[in-house]
Amino acid sequence: MAIRPVLKMGDPVLLQVAKPVTGFDTPELRSLLVDMHDTMESLNGAGLAAPQIGVSLQVVIFGVGHNPRYPQAEEVPYTILINPQLDPVDDVMEDGWEGCLSVPGMRGLVPRHKRLRYRGFDPTGAPIDRTVSDFHARVVQHEVDHLNGVLYPMRIRDLRNFGFNETLFPGQQLVDD
């Protein structure tokens, strides 16, 4: 098990555009994926992007089964997505509260596309092509933003909807995404 430290907002790596993966099914990629998986699992996360652990490559992982941090969320299949491309299905946007392991202890109301198509590759280079909606679409957009140097606070329209978990949601036990 290789749990890595998660970079926090302010670290310059989180503001970089990540490089595309050029070699699939390599020992280095497999090792990175194990580290990402172990780190995300240790923190009960819904997703993690490689830049969050200091690796500026276009790799994200995400998935939500029964998760105590997301008791109302629909299940999202565990996915490794490399070199992703996102295409909104339409112009319908939806606001939702988000948190992030790189912005610990805080939440913000973030607009995201309600439905989108995402494409990319699995670790062996096989293509992935899915059309998704709701929480699944939100998770993918949040993680792929990390590959473009974007953290969710940059997407908040009204900073009155951004603050510390214990202030915004008193008495609730929230953990960072």
LINQUI-V518032 format. One record per residue. N is the residue number from 1. RES is the residue in one small letter. PSI is psi in whole degrees, -180 to 180 (999 if undefined). Layout:
N & RES & PSI
N & RES & PSI
//
This chain:
1 & m & 132
2 & a & 87
3 & i & 123
4 & r & 153
5 & p & 144
6 & v & 128
7 & l & 147
8 & k & 155
9 & m & 133
10 & g & -24
11 & d & 129
12 & p & -27
13 & v & -34
14 & l & -12
15 & l & -1
16 & q & 154
17 & v & 124
18 & a & 152
19 & k & 147
20 & p & 150
21 & v & 132
22 & t & -19
23 & g & 120
24 & f & 156
25 & d & 40
26 & t & 160
27 & p & -37
28 & e & -44
29 & l & -43
30 & r & -41
31 & s & -43
32 & l & -45
33 & l & -37
34 & v & -45
35 & d & -43
36 & m & -46
37 & h & -48
38 & d & -40
39 & t & -47
40 & m & -45
41 & e & -40
42 & s & -23
43 & l & 7
44 & n & 41
45 & g & 160
46 & a & -20
47 & g & 167
48 & l & 140
49 & a & 145
50 & a & -41
51 & p & -25
52 & q & -20
53 & i & 21
54 & g & 12
55 & v & 111
56 & s & 67
57 & l & 153
58 & q & 75
59 & v & 128
60 & v & 152
61 & i & 149
62 & f & 160
63 & g & 141
64 & v & 117
65 & g & -132
66 & h & 112
67 & n & 123
68 & p & -21
69 & r & -19
70 & y & 61
71 & p & -27
72 & q & -8
73 & a & 144
74 & e & 158
75 & e & 143
76 & v & 124
77 & p & 141
78 & y & 126
79 & t & 136
80 & i & 121
81 & l & 120
82 & i & 138
83 & n & 54
84 & p & 153
85 & q & 133
86 & l & 136
87 & d & 113
88 & p & 142
89 & v & -34
90 & d & -168
91 & d & 8
92 & v & 124
93 & m & 156
94 & e & 134
95 & d & 142
96 & g & 150
97 & w & 133
98 & e & 153
99 & g & 178
100 & c & 141
101 & l & -25
102 & s & -5
103 & v & 67
104 & p & 142
105 & g & 8
106 & m & 161
107 & r & 152
108 & g & 151
109 & l & 115
110 & v & 129
111 & p & 136
112 & r & 158
113 & h & 135
114 & k & -35
115 & r & 140
116 & l & 162
117 & r & 133
118 & y & 145
119 & r & 156
120 & g & -150
121 & f & 154
122 & d & -180
123 & p & -22
124 & t & -5
125 & g & 2
126 & a & 140
127 & p & 147
128 & i & 136
129 & d & 110
130 & r & 148
131 & t & 125
132 & v & 171
133 & s & 174
134 & d & -132
135 & f & -40
136 & h & -47
137 & a & -40
138 & r & -46
139 & v & -46
140 & v & -46
141 & q & -42
142 & h & -49
143 & e & -42
144 & v & -31
145 & d & -39
146 & h & -31
147 & l & -15
148 & n & 14
149 & g & 26
150 & v & 128
151 & l & 149
152 & y & -32
153 & p & -25
154 & m & -17
155 & r & -7
156 & i & 129
157 & r & -34
158 & d & 110
159 & l & -5
160 & r & -15
161 & n & 40
162 & f & 128
163 & g & -171
164 & f & 141
165 & n & -49
166 & e & -21
167 & t & -44
168 & l & -37
169 & f & 66
170 & p & 137
171 & g & -7
172 & q & 141
173 & q & 99
174 & l & 143
175 & v & 152
176 & d & 148
177 & d & 999
//
